[in-house]
Amino acid sequence: MKQPIPQYRKFQAVTWLLCALLMSGDALAGPREQAKRMHDRLAGVPPSNAVLDSMEADILAGRPEDAAATAMENSAFYNVTLKNFVTPWTNEEQTVHAPLNDYTATVIGMVRDGVPFNTLLSADLLYIGDPGLGLPPYSMSNNDHYEAMEDQGIDLKTSLVPVQQSAVTDLPASATAGIVTTRAAAKAFFSAGTNRAMFRFTLLNHMCTDLEQIKDITRPTDRIRQDVSRSPGGDSRIFMNACVGCHSGMDPLAQAYAYYDYDLTAERLVYTPGVVQPKYLINADNFKYGYVTPDDRWDNYWRNGPNALLGWDTSRPASGTGAKSMGQELENSEAFARCQVEKVFKAMCFRAPGNSADRTQVDAMLASFKNGNYNLKQVFAESAVYCMGD
């Protein structure tokens, strides 16, 4: 006697069939489906029929980037897609579940306005809410201004305005360093510690590399601070074969932050020009012959050796003073530019570049990004177009 197929088996078969159909979507998706997919990924909300008609027409006419531009006209591209894209950069937990802040708002404003993204780590720039909205004023000591924007559902597409950081903070223009000197970044990465966290998370978020990936034990050790033991656990081999790999390059670069701190009591960024923060001099007895930080001079020892592959701009000086010039060193590297492109590709395609076609596309977008004055919004459009048939 033939046994009936159990209900769960029937459900399983239907599920497999649906998955197979979804996985073959690129073969089935016509211009209208591609337009819908593009809008969903850029804006995260369904398009109206009129918008969908317009985008479909652009795709049929061979103008898919115009269709992407239409999708990015939706406020949700700024309020949702970009906010979720940027927020993990603003905290050590790398969570999206954090309130709007000056770091996130500044990146969103830069993308909206096409501000060259290779000024992210050095510009005297901040985006705040329109003063005419009756918001609490921007403060170096709290996040009320941005939380009020979020609580009131204010449209970031129309309400963010650019100002000079030096105009709304007590930082001189020479001490501003883009998102590095925002309150949110200071709270996350200058708080306590030794300011190495700011350097590490800047590498992680904006050059898509962590210290473990770029360890180089061949660089000079003369700038490694006193707080790093030269014989951890009583074994100097650990220092020479492990610690040196990060600290020999990181410490001379992180010295650029020597005048910055985050005051946990006042809840604000502190800048002391000419005076090295005490955190740079802690634990001096770990190795009293180590480097004693005298100022905020930085040097990039990674210009030579294997980390030259990060693509430093050799037309620029390999040393300088302060966070601004060190930010320029990082943001003008090939690794910085490629990192932005790959992050956007992943956000729009829901996957990292994984085959030769993807890598060719990333290379093309990288060239477009650099030749287009580092306009990140264009990278969103090109990535969405490439993956609209996925």
C-alpha positions as a Markdown table, in Angstrom:
| # | Residue | x | y | z |
|---|---|---|---|---|
| 1 | Met | 0.0 | 0.0 | 0.0 |
| 2 | Lys | 1.4 | 3.4 | -1.0 |
| 3 | Gln | 2.2 | 5.5 | 2.1 |
| 4 | Pro | 0.9 | 9.2 | 2.1 |
| 5 | Ile | 3.5 | 11.9 | 2.1 |
| 6 | Pro | 3.7 | 13.5 | 5.6 |
| 7 | Gln | 2.7 | 17.2 | 5.7 |
| 8 | Tyr | 6.1 | 18.3 | 6.8 |
| 9 | Arg | 7.7 | 16.6 | 3.8 |
| 10 | Lys | 5.3 | 18.5 | 1.5 |
| 11 | Phe | 6.1 | 21.8 | 3.3 |
| 12 | Gln | 9.9 | 21.0 | 2.9 |
| 13 | Ala | 9.5 | 20.3 | -0.8 |
| 14 | Val | 7.6 | 23.6 | -1.3 |
| 15 | Thr | 10.3 | 25.5 | 0.6 |
| 16 | Trp | 13.0 | 24.0 | -1.5 |
| 17 | Leu | 11.2 | 24.9 | -4.6 |
| 18 | Leu | 10.7 | 28.5 | -3.5 |
| 19 | Cys | 14.4 | 28.8 | -2.6 |
| 20 | Ala | 15.4 | 27.5 | -6.0 |
| 21 | Leu | 13.2 | 30.0 | -7.7 |
| 22 | Leu | 14.6 | 32.8 | -5.5 |
| 23 | Met | 18.2 | 31.7 | -6.2 |
| 24 | Ser | 17.5 | 31.9 | -10.0 |
| 25 | Gly | 16.1 | 35.4 | -9.7 |
| 26 | Asp | 18.7 | 37.0 | -11.9 |
| 27 | Ala | 17.6 | 34.8 | -14.7 |
| 28 | Leu | 13.9 | 35.7 | -14.2 |
| 29 | Ala | 14.1 | 39.3 | -13.1 |
| 30 | Gly | 13.0 | 41.7 | -15.8 |
| 31 | Pro | 13.5 | 45.5 | -15.7 |
| 32 | Arg | 10.6 | 46.1 | -13.4 |
| 33 | Glu | 11.8 | 43.4 | -10.9 |
| 34 | Gln | 15.4 | 44.8 | -11.2 |
| 35 | Ala | 14.0 | 48.3 | -10.4 |
| 36 | Lys | 12.2 | 47.0 | -7.4 |
| 37 | Arg | 15.2 | 45.2 | -6.1 |
| 38 | Met | 17.4 | 48.3 | -6.6 |
| 39 | His | 14.9 | 50.5 | -4.7 |
| 40 | Asp | 14.6 | 47.9 | -1.9 |
| 41 | Arg | 18.4 | 47.8 | -1.4 |
| 42 | Leu | 19.0 | 51.5 | -1.7 |
| 43 | Ala | 16.0 | 52.8 | 0.3 |
| 44 | Gly | 14.9 | 49.8 | 2.2 |
| 45 | Val | 11.2 | 50.6 | 1.6 |
| 46 | Pro | 8.9 | 49.7 | -1.3 |
| 47 | Pro | 8.7 | 52.3 | -4.2 |
| 48 | Ser | 5.4 | 53.9 | -5.3 |
| 49 | Asn | 4.1 | 52.7 | -8.7 |
| 50 | Ala | 5.1 | 56.1 | -10.2 |
| 51 | Val | 8.7 | 55.7 | -8.9 |
| 52 | Leu | 8.8 | 52.1 | -10.1 |
| 53 | Asp | 7.5 | 53.1 | -13.5 |
| 54 | Ser | 10.2 | 55.8 | -13.8 |
| 55 | Met | 13.0 | 53.5 | -12.7 |
| 56 | Glu | 11.8 | 50.7 | -15.1 |
| 57 | Ala | 11.8 | 53.2 | -18.0 |
| 58 | Asp | 15.4 | 54.3 | -17.2 |
| 59 | Ile | 16.6 | 50.7 | -17.1 |
| 60 | Leu | 14.9 | 49.9 | -20.4 |
| 61 | Ala | 16.5 | 53.0 | -21.9 |
| 62 | Gly | 20.0 | 51.8 | -20.7 |
| 63 | Arg | 20.2 | 54.4 | -17.9 |
| 64 | Pro | 20.3 | 52.2 | -14.8 |
| 65 | Glu | 22.3 | 54.7 | -12.8 |
| 66 | Asp | 19.5 | 57.2 | -13.3 |
| 67 | Ala | 17.2 | 54.7 | -11.8 |
| 68 | Ala | 19.5 | 54.3 | -8.8 |
| 69 | Ala | 19.6 | 58.1 | -8.4 |
| 70 | Thr | 15.8 | 58.1 | -8.3 |
| 71 | Ala | 15.8 | 55.5 | -5.5 |
| 72 | Met | 18.3 | 57.6 | -3.5 |
| 73 | Glu | 15.9 | 60.5 | -3.7 |
| 74 | Asn | 13.8 | 58.6 | -1.1 |
| 75 | Ser | 14.5 | 60.0 | 2.4 |
| 76 | Ala | 14.9 | 56.4 | 3.7 |
| 77 | Phe | 18.2 | 56.2 | 1.9 |
| 78 | Tyr | 19.5 | 58.7 | 4.4 |
| 79 | Asn | 17.4 | 58.0 | 7.5 |
| 80 | Val | 17.7 | 54.2 | 7.3 |
| 81 | Thr | 20.2 | 52.8 | 4.8 |
| 82 | Leu | 23.0 | 55.2 | 5.5 |
| 83 | Lys | 22.4 | 55.5 | 9.2 |
| 84 | Asn | 22.6 | 51.7 | 9.5 |
| 85 | Phe | 25.6 | 51.6 | 7.2 |
| 86 | Val | 27.6 | 54.1 | 9.3 |
| 87 | Thr | 26.4 | 53.6 | 12.9 |
| 88 | Pro | 28.6 | 50.4 | 13.6 |
| 89 | Trp | 31.7 | 52.6 | 12.9 |
| 90 | Thr | 30.9 | 54.8 | 15.9 |
| 91 | Asn | 31.2 | 52.3 | 18.7 |
| 92 | Glu | 33.6 | 49.5 | 19.8 |
| 93 | Glu | 30.8 | 47.0 | 19.8 |
| 94 | Gln | 30.2 | 47.7 | 16.1 |
| 95 | Thr | 26.5 | 47.6 | 16.7 |
| 96 | Val | 23.8 | 49.3 | 14.6 |
| 97 | His | 21.7 | 49.7 | 17.7 |
| 98 | Ala | 23.0 | 53.2 | 18.7 |
| 99 | Pro | 21.4 | 56.6 | 18.5 |
| 100 | Leu | 22.1 | 59.2 | 15.8 |
| 101 | Asn | 25.2 | 61.2 | 16.7 |
| 102 | Asp | 27.6 | 63.7 | 15.2 |
| 103 | Tyr | 29.8 | 61.1 | 13.6 |
| 104 | Thr | 26.9 | 59.4 | 11.8 |
| 105 | Ala | 25.3 | 62.6 | 10.8 |
| 106 | Thr | 28.5 | 64.0 | 9.4 |
| 107 | Val | 29.1 | 60.9 | 7.2 |
| 108 | Ile | 25.4 | 61.0 | 6.0 |
| 109 | Gly | 25.8 | 64.7 | 5.1 |
| 110 | Met | 29.0 | 64.1 | 3.3 |
| 111 | Val | 27.4 | 61.4 | 1.2 |
| 112 | Arg | 24.4 | 63.5 | 0.5 |
| 113 | Asp | 26.4 | 66.5 | -0.6 |
| 114 | Gly | 29.1 | 64.6 | -2.5 |
| 115 | Val | 31.8 | 66.0 | -0.2 |
| 116 | Pro | 35.1 | 64.3 | -1.2 |
| 117 | Phe | 35.2 | 61.3 | 1.1 |
| 118 | Asn | 39.0 | 61.4 | 1.3 |
| 119 | Thr | 38.6 | 64.3 | 3.7 |
| 120 | Leu | 36.7 | 62.1 | 6.2 |
| 121 | Leu | 39.6 | 61.9 | 8.7 |
| 122 | Ser | 40.8 | 65.5 | 8.4 |
| 123 | Ala | 38.1 | 68.0 | 7.5 |
| 124 | Asp | 37.0 | 70.9 | 9.7 |
| 125 | Leu | 33.5 | 69.7 | 9.1 |
| 126 | Leu | 30.4 | 68.7 | 11.1 |
| 127 | Tyr | 26.8 | 68.2 | 10.1 |
| 128 | Ile | 24.1 | 69.4 | 12.5 |
| 129 | Gly | 20.3 | 69.8 | 12.4 |
| 130 | Asp | 18.9 | 72.9 | 10.8 |
| 131 | Pro | 18.9 | 75.6 | 13.5 |
| 132 | Gly | 15.4 | 76.6 | 12.4 |
| 133 | Leu | 14.0 | 73.3 | 13.7 |
| 134 | Gly | 14.1 | 74.3 | 17.4 |
| 135 | Leu | 16.4 | 71.5 | 18.4 |
| 136 | Pro | 18.7 | 71.6 | 21.5 |
| 137 | Pro | 21.9 | 73.3 | 20.4 |
| 138 | Tyr | 24.9 | 71.2 | 19.4 |
| 139 | Ser | 27.0 | 70.4 | 22.5 |
| 140 | Met | 30.4 | 68.9 | 23.1 |
| 141 | Ser | 29.0 | 67.5 | 26.4 |
| 142 | Asn | 25.9 | 65.6 | 25.3 |
| 143 | Asn | 24.1 | 64.0 | 22.3 |
| 144 | Asp | 20.8 | 65.7 | 22.9 |
| 145 | His | 20.8 | 67.6 | 19.6 |
| 146 | Tyr | 20.9 | 64.4 | 17.5 |
| 147 | Glu | 18.7 | 62.3 | 19.8 |
| 148 | Ala | 16.0 | 65.0 | 19.5 |
| 149 | Met | 16.3 | 64.8 | 15.7 |
| 150 | Glu | 15.8 | 61.0 | 15.8 |
| 151 | Asp | 13.0 | 61.2 | 18.4 |
| 152 | Gln | 11.1 | 63.7 | 16.3 |
| 153 | Gly | 11.6 | 61.7 | 13.1 |
| 154 | Ile | 13.3 | 64.6 | 11.4 |
| 155 | Asp | 14.2 | 64.0 | 7.7 |
| 156 | Leu | 18.0 | 63.8 | 7.4 |
| 157 | Lys | 17.8 | 64.3 | 3.7 |
| 158 | Thr | 16.6 | 67.9 | 4.1 |
| 159 | Ser | 17.5 | 68.9 | 7.6 |
| 160 | Leu | 21.3 | 68.3 | 7.9 |
| 161 | Val | 23.4 | 71.4 | 7.4 |
| 162 | Pro | 27.3 | 71.6 | 7.3 |
| 163 | Val | 29.2 | 73.7 | 9.7 |
| 164 | Gln | 32.9 | 74.0 | 10.6 |
| 165 | Gln | 33.8 | 71.9 | 13.7 |
| 166 | Ser | 35.9 | 74.8 | 14.9 |
| 167 | Ala | 32.8 | 77.1 | 14.8 |
| 168 | Val | 30.7 | 75.0 | 17.2 |
| 169 | Thr | 33.4 | 73.4 | 19.4 |
| 170 | Asp | 36.4 | 74.8 | 21.2 |
| 171 | Leu | 38.8 | 73.1 | 18.9 |
| 172 | Pro | 41.0 | 75.3 | 16.7 |
| 173 | Ala | 40.7 | 74.5 | 13.0 |
| 174 | Ser | 44.2 | 72.9 | 13.0 |
| 175 | Ala | 43.1 | 70.4 | 15.6 |
| 176 | Thr | 39.9 | 69.2 | 13.8 |
| 177 | Ala | 40.2 | 65.8 | 12.1 |
| 178 | Gly | 36.8 | 65.0 | 10.5 |
| 179 | Ile | 35.0 | 62.2 | 12.2 |
| 180 | Val | 38.0 | 61.5 | 14.4 |
| 181 | Thr | 37.3 | 64.6 | 16.5 |
| 182 | Thr | 33.5 | 64.2 | 16.7 |
| 183 | Arg | 32.1 | 63.7 | 20.2 |
| 184 | Ala | 30.9 | 60.2 | 19.3 |
| 185 | Ala | 34.3 | 59.0 | 18.1 |
| 186 | Ala | 36.0 | 60.6 | 21.2 |
| 187 | Lys | 33.6 | 58.9 | 23.6 |
| 188 | Ala | 34.1 | 55.5 | 21.9 |
| 189 | Phe | 37.8 | 55.5 | 21.2 |
| 190 | Phe | 39.6 | 58.3 | 23.2 |
| 191 | Ser | 37.9 | 57.3 | 26.4 |
| 192 | Ala | 40.4 | 55.9 | 28.9 |
| 193 | Gly | 43.0 | 53.6 | 27.4 |
| 194 | Thr | 46.0 | 54.9 | 25.6 |
| 195 | Asn | 44.4 | 56.3 | 22.4 |
| 196 | Arg | 45.6 | 53.3 | 20.5 |
| 197 | Ala | 41.9 | 52.3 | 20.2 |
| 198 | Met | 41.2 | 55.3 | 18.0 |
| 199 | Phe | 44.0 | 54.3 | 15.7 |
| 200 | Arg | 42.9 | 50.6 | 15.6 |
| 201 | Phe | 39.3 | 51.3 | 14.9 |
| 202 | Thr | 40.1 | 53.9 | 12.3 |
| 203 | Leu | 42.1 | 51.2 | 10.5 |
| 204 | Leu | 39.3 | 48.7 | 11.0 |
| 205 | Asn | 36.5 | 50.9 | 9.8 |
| 206 | His | 38.2 | 53.0 | 7.1 |
| 207 | Met | 41.0 | 50.8 | 5.8 |
| 208 | Cys | 39.2 | 47.5 | 6.2 |
| 209 | Thr | 42.2 | 46.0 | 8.0 |
| 210 | Asp | 43.0 | 45.1 | 11.6 |
| 211 | Leu | 46.4 | 45.2 | 13.3 |
| 212 | Glu | 46.8 | 41.4 | 13.1 |
| 213 | Gln | 46.6 | 41.6 | 9.4 |
| 214 | Ile | 49.4 | 44.1 | 9.0 |
| 215 | Lys | 51.9 | 42.9 | 11.6 |
| 216 | Asp | 55.5 | 43.7 | 10.6 |
| 217 | Ile | 58.3 | 42.7 | 12.9 |
| 218 | Thr | 60.9 | 44.3 | 10.6 |
| 219 | Arg | 60.2 | 47.9 | 11.5 |
| 220 | Pro | 62.4 | 49.9 | 14.0 |
| 221 | Thr | 61.2 | 49.7 | 17.7 |
| 222 | Asp | 62.5 | 53.1 | 18.8 |
| 223 | Arg | 59.0 | 54.7 | 19.1 |
| 224 | Ile | 57.3 | 51.9 | 21.2 |
| 225 | Arg | 56.1 | 53.5 | 24.4 |
| 226 | Gln | 57.2 | 52.5 | 28.0 |
| 227 | Asp | 54.0 | 50.8 | 28.8 |
| 228 | Val | 54.7 | 47.9 | 26.5 |
| 229 | Ser | 56.8 | 45.2 | 28.3 |
| 230 | Arg | 59.8 | 44.0 | 26.4 |
| 231 | Ser | 59.6 | 40.6 | 28.0 |
| 232 | Pro | 55.9 | 39.7 | 28.5 |
| 233 | Gly | 55.6 | 36.7 | 30.8 |
| 234 | Gly | 59.4 | 36.9 | 31.2 |
| 235 | Asp | 60.0 | 35.9 | 27.5 |
| 236 | Ser | 61.5 | 38.6 | 25.3 |
| 237 | Arg | 60.8 | 36.4 | 22.2 |
| 238 | Ile | 57.1 | 37.2 | 22.6 |
| 239 | Phe | 57.9 | 40.9 | 22.3 |
| 240 | Met | 60.2 | 40.5 | 19.3 |
| 241 | Asn | 58.0 | 38.1 | 17.4 |
| 242 | Ala | 54.5 | 39.4 | 18.3 |
| 243 | Cys | 54.3 | 42.8 | 20.1 |
| 244 | Val | 56.7 | 44.5 | 17.8 |
| 245 | Gly | 54.6 | 43.6 | 14.7 |
| 246 | Cys | 51.8 | 46.0 | 15.8 |
| 247 | His | 53.5 | 48.6 | 18.1 |
| 248 | Ser | 56.5 | 49.5 | 15.9 |
| 249 | Gly | 54.1 | 50.9 | 13.3 |
| 250 | Met | 51.1 | 51.9 | 15.4 |
| 251 | Asp | 52.8 | 53.8 | 18.2 |
| 252 | Pro | 54.6 | 56.4 | 15.9 |
| 253 | Leu | 51.2 | 57.0 | 14.1 |
| 254 | Ala | 49.0 | 57.1 | 17.2 |
| 255 | Gln | 51.3 | 59.7 | 18.6 |
| 256 | Ala | 49.3 | 62.1 | 16.4 |
| 257 | Tyr | 46.6 | 61.9 | 19.1 |
| 258 | Ala | 48.8 | 62.8 | 22.0 |
| 259 | Tyr | 46.9 | 66.0 | 22.9 |
| 260 | Tyr | 43.4 | 64.4 | 22.9 |
| 261 | Asp | 41.4 | 62.7 | 25.6 |
| 262 | Tyr | 37.7 | 62.1 | 26.5 |
| 263 | Asp | 36.8 | 63.5 | 29.9 |
| 264 | Leu | 34.4 | 60.9 | 31.4 |
| 265 | Thr | 33.1 | 63.4 | 34.0 |
| 266 | Ala | 32.4 | 66.2 | 31.7 |
| 267 | Glu | 31.5 | 63.8 | 28.9 |
| 268 | Arg | 33.4 | 65.6 | 26.2 |
| 269 | Leu | 36.5 | 65.7 | 24.0 |
| 270 | Val | 39.4 | 67.5 | 25.6 |
| 271 | Tyr | 42.3 | 69.0 | 23.5 |
| 272 | Thr | 45.5 | 70.2 | 25.2 |
| 273 | Pro | 47.8 | 71.8 | 22.6 |
| 274 | Gly | 51.4 | 71.4 | 23.5 |
| 275 | Val | 50.7 | 69.2 | 26.5 |
| 276 | Val | 50.8 | 65.4 | 26.1 |
| 277 | Gln | 47.9 | 63.6 | 27.8 |
| 278 | Pro | 49.0 | 61.6 | 30.9 |
| 279 | Lys | 47.7 | 58.4 | 29.3 |
| 280 | Tyr | 50.7 | 58.4 | 27.0 |
| 281 | Leu | 53.0 | 58.2 | 30.0 |
| 282 | Ile | 51.3 | 55.5 | 32.1 |
| 283 | Asn | 53.0 | 52.3 | 33.2 |
| 284 | Ala | 56.4 | 53.7 | 32.6 |
| 285 | Asp | 58.0 | 51.0 | 34.8 |
| 286 | Asn | 57.0 | 48.3 | 32.3 |
| 287 | Phe | 60.1 | 49.3 | 30.4 |
| 288 | Lys | 61.6 | 52.6 | 31.6 |
| 289 | Tyr | 63.9 | 52.8 | 28.6 |
| 290 | Gly | 61.0 | 52.9 | 26.2 |
| 291 | Tyr | 59.8 | 55.9 | 24.2 |
| 292 | Val | 58.6 | 58.9 | 26.2 |
| 293 | Thr | 56.1 | 60.8 | 24.1 |
| 294 | Pro | 57.2 | 64.5 | 23.9 |
| 295 | Asp | 54.6 | 65.9 | 21.4 |
| 296 | Asp | 52.2 | 64.9 | 18.7 |
| 297 | Arg | 54.6 | 64.3 | 15.9 |
| 298 | Trp | 53.8 | 61.2 | 13.8 |
| 299 | Asp | 55.9 | 59.1 | 11.4 |
| 300 | Asn | 54.6 | 56.3 | 9.1 |
| 301 | Tyr | 57.1 | 53.5 | 9.4 |
| 302 | Trp | 54.8 | 51.4 | 7.3 |
| 303 | Arg | 55.6 | 53.4 | 4.2 |
| 304 | Asn | 58.4 | 50.8 | 3.8 |
| 305 | Gly | 58.3 | 47.0 | 4.2 |
| 306 | Pro | 55.3 | 44.8 | 3.4 |
| 307 | Asn | 52.7 | 47.4 | 4.5 |
| 308 | Ala | 53.8 | 49.6 | 1.5 |
| 309 | Leu | 51.1 | 47.4 | -0.2 |
| 310 | Leu | 48.5 | 49.6 | 1.6 |
| 311 | Gly | 49.2 | 52.0 | -1.2 |
| 312 | Trp | 50.4 | 55.2 | 0.6 |
| 313 | Asp | 50.5 | 58.4 | -1.4 |
| 314 | Thr | 54.2 | 58.9 | -1.7 |
| 315 | Ser | 53.7 | 62.4 | -3.0 |
| 316 | Arg | 52.8 | 63.3 | 0.6 |
| 317 | Pro | 55.2 | 63.6 | 3.5 |
| 318 | Ala | 55.6 | 60.5 | 5.6 |
| 319 | Ser | 55.6 | 62.4 | 8.8 |
| 320 | Gly | 53.8 | 65.4 | 10.4 |
| 321 | Thr | 52.2 | 66.7 | 13.5 |
| 322 | Gly | 48.7 | 66.2 | 14.8 |
| 323 | Ala | 45.6 | 64.2 | 14.0 |
| 324 | Lys | 44.6 | 66.2 | 10.9 |
| 325 | Ser | 47.8 | 65.5 | 8.9 |
| 326 | Met | 47.9 | 61.9 | 10.1 |
| 327 | Gly | 44.3 | 61.5 | 8.9 |
| 328 | Gln | 45.3 | 62.8 | 5.5 |
| 329 | Glu | 48.0 | 60.2 | 5.4 |
| 330 | Leu | 45.4 | 57.4 | 6.0 |
| 331 | Glu | 42.6 | 58.8 | 3.8 |
| 332 | Asn | 44.8 | 59.2 | 0.8 |
| 333 | Ser | 45.9 | 55.6 | 0.7 |
| 334 | Glu | 44.7 | 53.0 | -1.8 |
| 335 | Ala | 43.5 | 50.9 | 1.1 |
| 336 | Phe | 41.2 | 53.6 | 2.3 |
| 337 | Ala | 39.6 | 54.1 | -1.1 |
| 338 | Arg | 39.2 | 50.4 | -1.7 |
| 339 | Cys | 37.7 | 49.8 | 1.7 |
| 340 | Gln | 34.9 | 52.3 | 1.0 |
| 341 | Val | 34.1 | 50.7 | -2.3 |
| 342 | Glu | 34.1 | 47.2 | -0.9 |
| 343 | Lys | 31.9 | 48.2 | 2.1 |
| 344 | Val | 29.3 | 49.7 | -0.2 |
| 345 | Phe | 29.4 | 46.7 | -2.5 |
| 346 | Lys | 28.7 | 44.4 | 0.4 |
| 347 | Ala | 25.9 | 46.7 | 1.6 |
| 348 | Met | 24.2 | 46.7 | -1.8 |
| 349 | Cys | 24.8 | 43.2 | -2.9 |
| 350 | Phe | 24.5 | 41.4 | 0.5 |
| 351 | Arg | 27.8 | 39.7 | 0.0 |
| 352 | Ala | 31.5 | 40.4 | -0.2 |
| 353 | Pro | 33.1 | 40.4 | -3.7 |
| 354 | Gly | 33.6 | 36.7 | -4.3 |
| 355 | Asn | 34.5 | 36.0 | -7.9 |
| 356 | Ser | 36.4 | 37.5 | -10.8 |
| 357 | Ala | 33.4 | 39.4 | -12.1 |
| 358 | Asp | 32.9 | 41.0 | -8.7 |
| 359 | Arg | 36.5 | 41.9 | -8.3 |
| 360 | Thr | 36.6 | 43.4 | -11.8 |
| 361 | Gln | 33.5 | 45.5 | -10.8 |
| 362 | Val | 35.1 | 46.6 | -7.6 |
| 363 | Asp | 38.3 | 47.7 | -9.5 |
| 364 | Ala | 36.1 | 49.7 | -11.9 |
| 365 | Met | 34.2 | 51.4 | -9.1 |
| 366 | Leu | 37.4 | 52.1 | -7.3 |
| 367 | Ala | 38.7 | 53.9 | -10.4 |
| 368 | Ser | 35.4 | 55.8 | -10.7 |
| 369 | Phe | 35.4 | 56.7 | -7.0 |
| 370 | Lys | 38.9 | 58.2 | -7.2 |
| 371 | Asn | 38.4 | 59.9 | -10.6 |
| 372 | Gly | 35.0 | 61.2 | -9.4 |
| 373 | Asn | 36.4 | 63.3 | -6.5 |
| 374 | Tyr | 35.7 | 60.5 | -4.0 |
| 375 | Asn | 31.9 | 60.8 | -4.3 |
| 376 | Leu | 30.6 | 57.8 | -2.2 |
| 377 | Lys | 27.0 | 58.3 | -3.4 |
| 378 | Gln | 28.1 | 57.3 | -6.9 |
| 379 | Val | 29.6 | 54.1 | -5.5 |
| 380 | Phe | 26.2 | 53.3 | -4.0 |
| 381 | Ala | 24.5 | 53.8 | -7.4 |
| 382 | Glu | 27.1 | 51.7 | -9.3 |
| 383 | Ser | 26.9 | 48.9 | -6.7 |
| 384 | Ala | 23.1 | 48.8 | -6.8 |
| 385 | Val | 23.1 | 48.7 | -10.6 |
| 386 | Tyr | 25.7 | 45.8 | -10.7 |
| 387 | Cys | 23.6 | 43.7 | -8.2 |
| 388 | Met | 20.1 | 44.6 | -9.5 |
| 389 | Gly | 19.8 | 41.2 | -11.1 |
| 390 | Asp | 20.9 | 39.2 | -8.2 |
